């Protein structure tokens, strides 16, 4: 760490200790393979802090404060870690740790699926956008799978025009590939027979959970509230209030980063001060 004043989004020593091994091993592997050219001159912790700053505040890369490493360097690491699956791996590692701390098995056996359509910014290529006719949103659709604690198991970002069926099938495949034990998944009524049949082929019982028609207004729906709460968690990171990323893969990484931030704080018992705190 440098001697600069800390930002609220910065990693504590305890949280950095959870993340550092994966990042240092990645850098060492590239060095051993002769990738990356000259010797790196920037601290990995400061680079990750800069990425967290962008994720939490929602600023453009070019607006990074000058006491961080240069924005092109930070963005280079962000894209490299996205392409090499580092954010996905960190999320996997921390999910297992938090589940173990909660007295659960490291590998989940059940999940909850939901989607969210969000508007896109002006820099997003048109061919990666679409129209969600039901919600009347032009943009992209995020599909996520969580465990019963609300921890992220899989994520996919598509055009908003993609059906829940198509998204759900891809999410089941991704979740099964990463976590081979899931036997049960809950979804809402937007997911139809194709998802149920595909889940059965994978050995996953997909149950459609609907709201009680006798209840008017808001009501807590069995199991589905868990994934909806997770969507609320990631929306606290302003970069995710709208989709600003040119590539869908970068959008998925921003979701992983928001959950890595959440998981690391859970594992260390920390939190981030907000305007609500006294």
Secondary structure, 3 states (H helix, E strand, C coil): CCCCCCCCCCCCHHHHHHHHHHHHHHHHHHHHCCCCCCCCCCCHHHHHHHHHHHHHHCCCHHHCCCCCCCHHHHHHHHHHHHHCCHHHHHHHHHHHHHHHHCCCCCCCCEEEEEEEEEEECCCCCHHHCEEECCCCEEEEEEEEEECCCCCEEEEEEEECCCCHHHHHHHHHHHHHHHCCCCCEEEECCCCCHHHHHHHHHCCCEEEECCCCCCCCCCCCCCCHHHHHHHHHHHHCCHHHCCECCCCHHHHHHHHHHHHHHHHHHHHHCCCCCCCCCC
